[in-house]
Amino acid sequence: MRTSRARWAATVVMTTALAGVLSGGLTGCAAAGLPGGASGATGGAHGETTGASDETTSDPTEEELLEESLDQMAGAACVDWMRFADPAEAASAAGAVLLGTVVERDGTAELYGVEAHRWLFDVEQVLERPDSEVPGWEPPEELAISAGERISVVSTPETCGGRDSAYPAGDPLEPDTNAGPLIVLLSGSTEDGSTESEVGFQLITPFQGVVPPEDDGALPAEWPDNP
């Protein structure tokens, strides 16, 4: 199955993170919440006893660090998402570029080990995908979506925040914060390695999968202030 350039460029760093534990600690977004030592330690020498309780404390072993880190990450991946220079570049990597309106929530879907929001979306117009300016780039297969359809779209989670933090900056498909017509850039890939269930249509990235249209409904030339 061919996948979008965004998905091809999204590097899952779970393996790297686990390797970091074994070499002395995690780095980057996977480092949150790493244990710094045993509870009640006074910062003294290895095996030093506390004055109050006379308990012996010691630094956790590599195996204990790994086990606790796995529990904290709880199966959630950490993805390094590609950033597109402008909406046209992102649209050229999408399976579909749609103008329409978010209707309401439609449950959830597990994506990258995170419980992601699923939304119903009314398609007003299927926009033409721009040609890519990257030499030799083959665009993904165009998704079979028509104007007038109501489709289900999964809002791709940011990841790196654990299972309980899918959208630290807010869900870009939330109609309370993004009311009115929107342009969504979709991927149709359903195989991210985190679940055996089908995900269906999803935003190509958490940060650049939604963009406000121009007054005439066209794709804008630039991203808004904070894409």
Disulfide bonds with the S-S distance in Angstrom:
Cys29-Cys78 1.92
Cys78-Cys160 2.04
